[in-house]
Amino acid sequence: MLGWALTFLIIAIIAGIFGFGGIAAASVGIAKLLFFVFLVLFILAAFFHVIRGKTPPPPA
């Protein structure tokens, strides 16, 4: 998902350079949305990892 956010950010930068304001604004909006979704999922995953703690090693 972070890759998609970076992709849309690059599209926004390229569109901004060439003067396509509407496309650049839409790409920036999508990139921001994906970044924040990724950030929330990362924080939730880190929180649940801390709560669960270390798992025991598998039996040999």
LOFIKE-534497 format. One record per residue: chain; x, y, z of N, C-alpha, C in turn. Coordinates in steps of 0.05 Angstrom, whole numbers, plus 5000, padded with zeros to 4 digits. Each point is the difference from the previous one (the first is absolute). Layout:
BEGIN
<r><chain>A</chain><n_east>X</n_east><n_north>Y</n_north><n_up>Z</n_up><ca_east>X</ca_east><ca_north>Y</ca_north><ca_up>Z</ca_up><c_east>X</c_east><c_north>Y</c_north><c_up>Z</c_up></r>
...
END
This chain:
BEGIN
<r><chain>A</chain><n_east>5017</n_east><n_north>4976</n_north><n_up>5000</n_up><ca_east>4983</ca_east><ca_north>5024</ca_north><ca_up>5000</ca_up><c_east>5018</c_east><c_north>5025</c_north><c_up>5000</c_up></r>
<r><chain>A</chain><n_east>5022</n_east><n_north>4998</n_north><n_up>5013</n_up><ca_east>5018</ca_east><ca_north>5023</ca_north><ca_up>5000</ca_up><c_east>5011</c_east><c_north>5005</c_north><c_up>4972</c_up></r>
<r><chain>A</chain><n_east>5004</n_east><n_north>4978</n_north><n_up>4986</n_up><ca_east>5008</ca_east><ca_north>5003</ca_north><ca_up>4972</ca_up><c_east>4980</c_east><c_north>5015</c_north><c_up>4983</c_up></r>
<r><chain>A</chain><n_east>4974</n_east><n_north>4994</n_north><n_up>5004</n_up><ca_east>4980</ca_east><ca_north>5015</ca_north><ca_up>4985</ca_up><c_east>5000</c_east><c_north>5029</c_north><c_up>5008</c_up></r>
<r><chain>A</chain><n_east>5004</n_east><n_north>5006</n_north><n_up>5025</n_up><ca_east>5000</ca_east><ca_north>5028</ca_north><ca_up>5008</ca_up><c_east>5024</c_east><c_north>5015</c_north><c_up>4987</c_up></r>
<r><chain>A</chain><n_east>5023</n_east><n_north>4987</n_north><n_up>4999</n_up><ca_east>5023</ca_east><ca_north>5012</ca_north><ca_up>4987</ca_up><c_east>4995</c_east><c_north>5003</c_north><c_up>4970</c_up></r>
<r><chain>A</chain><n_east>4987</n_east><n_north>4980</n_north><n_up>4988</n_up><ca_east>4994</ca_east><ca_north>5002</ca_north><ca_up>4971</ca_up><c_east>4982</c_east><c_north>5024</c_north><c_up>4994</c_up></r>
<r><chain>A</chain><n_east>4979</n_east><n_north>5003</n_north><n_up>5015</n_up><ca_east>4982</ca_east><ca_north>5023</ca_north><ca_up>4996</ca_up><c_east>5014</c_east><c_north>5027</c_north><c_up>5006</c_up></r>
<r><chain>A</chain><n_east>5018</n_east><n_north>5000</n_north><n_up>5019</n_up><ca_east>5016</ca_east><ca_north>5024</ca_north><ca_up>5005</ca_up><c_east>5017</c_east><c_north>5007</c_north><c_up>4977</c_up></r>
<r><chain>A</chain><n_east>5013</n_east><n_north>4980</n_north><n_up>4988</n_up><ca_east>5017</ca_east><ca_north>5006</ca_north><ca_up>4976</ca_up><c_east>4983</c_east><c_north>5009</c_north><c_up>4977</c_up></r>
<r><chain>A</chain><n_east>4977</n_east><n_north>4988</n_north><n_up>4996</n_up><ca_east>4981</ca_east><ca_north>5009</ca_north><ca_up>4979</ca_up><c_east>4992</c_east><c_north>5029</c_north><c_up>5005</c_up></r>
<r><chain>A</chain><n_east>4995</n_east><n_north>5007</n_north><n_up>5025</n_up><ca_east>4993</ca_east><ca_north>5028</ca_north><ca_up>5006</ca_up><c_east>5022</c_east><c_north>5019</c_north><c_up>4994</c_up></r>
<r><chain>A</chain><n_east>5025</n_east><n_north>4992</n_north><n_up>5007</n_up><ca_east>5022</ca_east><ca_north>5018</ca_north><ca_up>4995</ca_up><c_east>5004</c_east><c_north>5004</c_north><c_up>4970</c_up></r>
<r><chain>A</chain><n_east>4999</n_east><n_north>4978</n_north><n_up>4984</n_up><ca_east>5003</ca_east><ca_north>5002</ca_north><ca_up>4971</ca_up><c_east>4977</c_east><c_north>5017</c_north><c_up>4988</c_up></r>
<r><chain>A</chain><n_east>4976</n_east><n_north>4995</n_north><n_up>5009</n_up><ca_east>4977</ca_east><ca_north>5016</ca_north><ca_up>4990</ca_up><c_east>5002</c_east><c_north>5029</c_north><c_up>5007</c_up></r>
<r><chain>A</chain><n_east>5011</n_east><n_north>5006</n_north><n_up>5024</n_up><ca_east>5003</ca_east><ca_north>5027</ca_north><ca_up>5008</ca_up><c_east>5021</c_east><c_north>5015</c_north><c_up>4984</c_up></r>
<r><chain>A</chain><n_east>5022</n_east><n_north>4985</n_north><n_up>4992</n_up><ca_east>5021</ca_east><ca_north>5012</ca_north><ca_up>4984</ca_up><c_east>4989</c_east><c_north>5007</c_north><c_up>4972</c_up></r>
<r><chain>A</chain><n_east>4983</n_east><n_north>4983</n_north><n_up>4989</n_up><ca_east>4989</ca_east><ca_north>5005</ca_north><ca_up>4973</ca_up><c_east>4975</c_east><c_north>5018</c_north><c_up>5001</c_up></r>
<r><chain>A</chain><n_east>4991</n_east><n_north>5008</n_north><n_up>5023</n_up><ca_east>4978</ca_east><ca_north>5019</ca_north><ca_up>5002</ca_up><c_east>4972</c_east><c_north>4988</c_north><c_up>5001</c_up></r>
<r><chain>A</chain><n_east>4998</n_east><n_north>4975</n_north><n_up>5005</n_up><ca_east>4973</ca_east><ca_north>4987</ca_north><ca_up>5002</ca_up><c_east>4991</c_east><c_north>5002</c_north><c_up>5028</c_up></r>
<r><chain>A</chain><n_east>4988</n_east><n_north>5022</n_north><n_up>5008</n_up><ca_east>4992</ca_east><ca_north>5006</ca_north><ca_up>5027</ca_up><c_east>4980</c_east><c_north>4980</c_north><c_up>5012</c_up></r>
<r><chain>A</chain><n_east>4979</n_east><n_north>4994</n_north><n_up>4984</n_up><ca_east>4980</ca_east><ca_north>4982</ca_north><ca_up>5010</ca_up><c_east>5010</c_east><c_north>4972</c_north><c_up>5005</c_up></r>
<r><chain>A</chain><n_east>5017</n_east><n_north>4990</n_north><n_up>4982</n_up><ca_east>5011</ca_east><ca_north>4973</ca_north><ca_up>5004</ca_up><c_east>5019</c_east><c_north>5000</c_north><c_up>5023</c_up></r>
<r><chain>A</chain><n_east>5016</n_east><n_north>5021</n_north><n_up>5003</n_up><ca_east>5019</ca_east><ca_north>5002</ca_north><ca_up>5022</ca_up><c_east>4986</c_east><c_north>5001</c_north><c_up>5027</c_up></r>
<r><chain>A</chain><n_east>4978</n_east><n_north>5015</n_north><n_up>5001</n_up><ca_east>4985</ca_east><ca_north>5002</ca_north><ca_up>5025</ca_up><c_east>4987</c_east><c_north>4974</c_north><c_up>5007</c_up></r>
<r><chain>A</chain><n_east>4989</n_east><n_north>4986</n_north><n_up>4981</n_up><ca_east>4988</ca_east><ca_north>4974</ca_north><ca_up>5005</ca_up><c_east>5020</c_east><c_north>4980</c_north><c_up>5009</c_up></r>
<r><chain>A</chain><n_east>5024</n_east><n_north>4999</n_north><n_up>4987</n_up><ca_east>5021</ca_east><ca_north>4982</ca_north><ca_up>5007</ca_up><c_east>5010</c_east><c_north>5005</c_north><c_up>5028</c_up></r>
<r><chain>A</chain><n_east>5003</n_east><n_north>5025</n_north><n_up>5007</n_up><ca_east>5009</ca_east><ca_north>5007</ca_north><ca_up>5027</ca_up><c_east>4980</c_east><c_north>4991</c_north><c_up>5021</c_up></r>
<r><chain>A</chain><n_east>4974</n_east><n_north>5004</n_north><n_up>4994</n_up><ca_east>4979</ca_east><ca_north>4991</ca_north><ca_up>5018</ca_up><c_east>5001</c_east><c_north>4970</c_north><c_up>5004</c_up></r>
<r><chain>A</chain><n_east>5003</n_east><n_north>4985</n_north><n_up>4979</n_up><ca_east>5001</ca_east><ca_north>4971</ca_north><ca_up>5002</ca_up><c_east>5025</c_east><c_north>4991</c_north><c_up>5015</c_up></r>
<r><chain>A</chain><n_east>5023</n_east><n_north>5013</n_north><n_up>4995</n_up><ca_east>5024</ca_east><ca_north>4993</ca_north><ca_up>5014</ca_up><c_east>4998</c_east><c_north>5006</c_north><c_up>5029</c_up></r>
<r><chain>A</chain><n_east>4988</n_east><n_north>5022</n_north><n_up>5008</n_up><ca_east>4996</ca_east><ca_north>5006</ca_north><ca_up>5028</ca_up><c_east>4982</c_east><c_north>4980</c_north><c_up>5014</c_up></r>
<r><chain>A</chain><n_east>4978</n_east><n_north>4993</n_north><n_up>4987</n_up><ca_east>4981</ca_east><ca_north>4980</ca_north><ca_up>5011</ca_up><c_east>5014</c_east><c_north>4973</c_north><c_up>5004</c_up></r>
<r><chain>A</chain><n_east>5014</n_east><n_north>4991</n_north><n_up>4980</n_up><ca_east>5014</ca_east><ca_north>4974</ca_north><ca_up>5002</ca_up><c_east>5022</c_east><c_north>5001</c_north><c_up>5021</c_up></r>
<r><chain>A</chain><n_east>5014</n_east><n_north>5022</n_north><n_up>5003</n_up><ca_east>5020</ca_east><ca_north>5003</ca_north><ca_up>5020</ca_up><c_east>4989</c_east><c_north>4998</c_north><c_up>5028</c_up></r>
<r><chain>A</chain><n_east>4978</n_east><n_north>5014</n_north><n_up>5005</n_up><ca_east>4988</ca_east><ca_north>4999</ca_north><ca_up>5026</ca_up><c_east>4987</c_east><c_north>4973</c_north><c_up>5007</c_up></r>
<r><chain>A</chain><n_east>4989</n_east><n_north>4987</n_north><n_up>4980</n_up><ca_east>4990</ca_east><ca_north>4973</ca_north><ca_up>5004</ca_up><c_east>5023</c_east><c_north>4981</c_north><c_up>5007</c_up></r>
<r><chain>A</chain><n_east>5022</n_east><n_north>5002</n_north><n_up>4986</n_up><ca_east>5024</ca_east><ca_north>4984</ca_north><ca_up>5005</ca_up><c_east>5010</c_east><c_north>5006</c_north><c_up>5029</c_up></r>
<r><chain>A</chain><n_east>5001</n_east><n_north>5025</n_north><n_up>5007</n_up><ca_east>5010</ca_east><ca_north>5008</ca_north><ca_up>5026</ca_up><c_east>4982</c_east><c_north>4988</c_north><c_up>5023</c_up></r>
<r><chain>A</chain><n_east>4974</n_east><n_north>5002</n_north><n_up>4996</n_up><ca_east>4981</ca_east><ca_north>4989</ca_north><ca_up>5021</ca_up><c_east>5004</c_east><c_north>4969</c_north><c_up>5002</c_up></r>
<r><chain>A</chain><n_east>5002</n_east><n_north>4987</n_north><n_up>4977</n_up><ca_east>5004</ca_east><ca_north>4971</ca_north><ca_up>5001</ca_up><c_east>5027</c_east><c_north>4992</c_north><c_up>5013</c_up></r>
<r><chain>A</chain><n_east>5020</n_east><n_north>5016</n_north><n_up>4995</n_up><ca_east>5026</ca_east><ca_north>4995</ca_north><ca_up>5012</ca_up><c_east>4999</c_east><c_north>5004</c_north><c_up>5030</c_up></r>
<r><chain>A</chain><n_east>4987</n_east><n_north>5021</n_north><n_up>5009</n_up><ca_east>4997</ca_east><ca_north>5005</ca_north><ca_up>5029</ca_up><c_east>4984</c_east><c_north>4977</c_north><c_up>5013</c_up></r>
<r><chain>A</chain><n_east>4979</n_east><n_north>4992</n_north><n_up>4988</n_up><ca_east>4984</ca_east><ca_north>4978</ca_north><ca_up>5011</ca_up><c_east>5016</c_east><c_north>4974</c_north><c_up>5001</c_up></r>
<r><chain>A</chain><n_east>5015</n_east><n_north>4994</n_north><n_up>4979</n_up><ca_east>5016</ca_east><ca_north>4976</ca_north><ca_up>5000</ca_up><c_east>5022</c_east><c_north>5001</c_north><c_up>5022</c_up></r>
<r><chain>A</chain><n_east>5012</n_east><n_north>5023</n_north><n_up>5003</n_up><ca_east>5020</ca_east><ca_north>5003</ca_north><ca_up>5021</ca_up><c_east>4988</c_east><c_north>4997</c_north><c_up>5028</c_up></r>
<r><chain>A</chain><n_east>4976</n_east><n_north>5012</n_north><n_up>5003</n_up><ca_east>4986</ca_east><ca_north>4998</ca_north><ca_up>5026</ca_up><c_east>4994</c_east><c_north>4971</c_north><c_up>5007</c_up></r>
<r><chain>A</chain><n_east>4988</n_east><n_north>4986</n_north><n_up>4981</n_up><ca_east>4993</ca_east><ca_north>4972</ca_north><ca_up>5005</ca_up><c_east>5025</c_east><c_north>4982</c_north><c_up>5004</c_up></r>
<r><chain>A</chain><n_east>5022</n_east><n_north>5007</n_north><n_up>4987</n_up><ca_east>5024</ca_east><ca_north>4985</ca_north><ca_up>5004</ca_up><c_east>5011</c_east><c_north>5003</c_north><c_up>5028</c_up></r>
<r><chain>A</chain><n_east>4998</n_east><n_north>5024</n_north><n_up>5011</n_up><ca_east>5009</ca_east><ca_north>5006</ca_north><ca_up>5027</ca_up><c_east>4981</c_east><c_north>4986</c_north><c_up>5020</c_up></r>
<r><chain>A</chain><n_east>4974</n_east><n_north>5000</n_north><n_up>4994</n_up><ca_east>4981</ca_east><ca_north>4987</ca_north><ca_up>5019</ca_up><c_east>5005</c_east><c_north>4970</c_north><c_up>5001</c_up></r>
<r><chain>A</chain><n_east>5003</n_east><n_north>4988</n_north><n_up>4976</n_up><ca_east>5004</ca_east><ca_north>4971</ca_north><ca_up>4999</ca_up><c_east>5026</c_east><c_north>4991</c_north><c_up>5012</c_up></r>
<r><chain>A</chain><n_east>5021</n_east><n_north>5016</n_north><n_up>4997</n_up><ca_east>5026</ca_east><ca_north>4992</ca_north><ca_up>5010</ca_up><c_east>5013</c_east><c_north>4980</c_north><c_up>4982</c_up></r>
<r><chain>A</chain><n_east>5020</n_east><n_north>4987</n_north><n_up>5010</n_up><ca_east>5014</ca_east><ca_north>4980</ca_north><ca_up>4984</ca_up><c_east>4986</c_east><c_north>4973</c_north><c_up>5001</c_up></r>
<r><chain>A</chain><n_east>4999</n_east><n_north>4988</n_north><n_up>4977</n_up><ca_east>4987</ca_east><ca_north>4973</ca_north><ca_up>4999</ca_up><c_east>5021</c_east><c_north>4979</c_north><c_up>5007</c_up></r>
<r><chain>A</chain><n_east>4992</n_east><n_north>4978</n_north><n_up>5012</n_up><ca_east>5020</ca_east><ca_north>4979</ca_north><ca_up>5006</ca_up><c_east>5010</c_east><c_north>4988</c_north><c_up>4975</c_up></r>
<r><chain>A</chain><n_east>5025</n_east><n_north>4989</n_north><n_up>5001</n_up><ca_east>5011</ca_east><ca_north>4987</ca_north><ca_up>4977</ca_up><c_east>4985</c_east><c_north>4975</c_north><c_up>4993</c_up></r>
<r><chain>A</chain><n_east>4999</n_east><n_north>4992</n_north><n_up>4974</n_up><ca_east>4985</ca_east><ca_north>4976</ca_north><ca_up>4993</ca_up><c_east>5014</c_east><c_north>4975</c_north><c_up>5011</c_up></r>
<r><chain>A</chain><n_east>4985</n_east><n_north>4979</n_north><n_up>5006</n_up><ca_east>5012</ca_east><ca_north>4976</ca_north><ca_up>5011</ca_up><c_east>5018</c_east><c_north>4987</c_north><c_up>4979</c_up></r>
<r><chain>A</chain><n_east>5022</n_east><n_north>4988</n_north><n_up>5010</n_up><ca_east>5019</ca_east><ca_north>4988</ca_north><ca_up>4982</ca_up><c_east>4992</c_east><c_north>4972</c_north><c_up>4992</c_up></r>
END
